[in-house]
Amino acid sequence: MSKRLELCLKTDIGDLGVMQLKRLWSSILMQRAGITLPSNLDKHINQVVLSALGLGLHQTMQYLFTNAPQFDVFESWIIKTCGRPGPLIVNRLNALVAATEYPNNVKQWLSDIESTDSVFSKEDLLHWNKYGYVVLHDAISESACLESEKAIWDFIGANPQDKATWYNTNAHGIMVELIQHPVLDKNRQSLRIHKAFSQLWETTDLWVTADRCGFHPPQSESYPFPGPDLHWDLDFNEPLGFGTQGILYLTDTHAEQGALTLVPGFHHCLNDWLNTLDAKQDPQKQDLHKLGSVPVAGKAGDLIIWHSFLPHGSRPNLANKPRIVQYLNMLPSIENMSG
């Protein structure tokens, strides 16, 4: 096997000085060459590293599989795509990968988040425990919503005042492949949002994901509901552990405006329900609406966080305006935390 196709060490670094990144790159190129590696090799830490750098998981995988670049070219692509990571991020990542103590500046940053006032009340947390989702109102400002909404309109090349332009865009279904943008990054770095997730995970040591946006125009005869309908973003072939997901409404979103749809409380039922299925039944192909799906309306600036055990999806947009959102989540440093 050539040196290029050897699995690098976690501590190997390049120009960016980020541990684990070269190992991630080498593992993807090995898989691309048909070399079998354990299916879960470094899965969680790879997600953390990409999130910390501001890269989307699928965005990065597509680039590596398509281009098979040398490592220095990969790092150059990262800098061009989302900039060079600052010392706080690099020091925090490297301490995590090397399993050493966080440096003082990282400790202070996490301590500052810990000391801020809670954003969820006791009643909010009771709602979370019972129903598996909670709404953080005013997660971002009105001006941030307007700037984010404009960034999405500009990216898809549509005009808010011209409905005819809403359907001939570069969106993929309702998903918009806009990840790197200053206003979206600002939303991801919101202290209020970090505090919200930290209350649910019971730790501040979290990493915000770099995810896509969404643009869901009204349904019509020529534009039927594209989905996704109710589903899970879970691998049922692996042990199931606590996780969160989130969606940030950038415009007021009514219940029948393609709103996020969930099965409240199903985090208490998932394992028992799975046991009722026989080996040939795919959980994803059942009529999940029969489990009690409900839409969750919200105002611009509302962040809805839900337990990953809840079936979730969009729904037909029967209103006269698009649903415009940013997907936003946080991951713990340590995999399989209970939350």
Buried (B, 14 or more C-beta within 10 A) or exposed (E): EEEEEEBBEBEBBBEBBBBBBBBBBBBBBBBBEEEEEEEEBBEBBBBBBBBBBBBBBEBBBEBBEEEBBEBEEBBBBBEEBBEEBEEEBBBBBBBBBEEEEBBEEBEEBBEEBEEEEEBBEEEBBEBBBEBBBBBBEBBBBEEBBBBBBEBBBEBBEBEBEEBEBBEEBEBEEBBBBBBBBEBBBBBBEBEBBBBBBBBBBEBBBBBBBBBBBBBBBBBEEEEEBBEEBBBBEBEEEEEBEBBBBBBBBBBBBBBEBBBBBBBBBBBBBBEEBEEEEEEEEEBEEBEBBEBEBBBBBBBBBBBBBBBBBBBBBBBBBEBEBBBBBBBBBBBBBEEEBEB
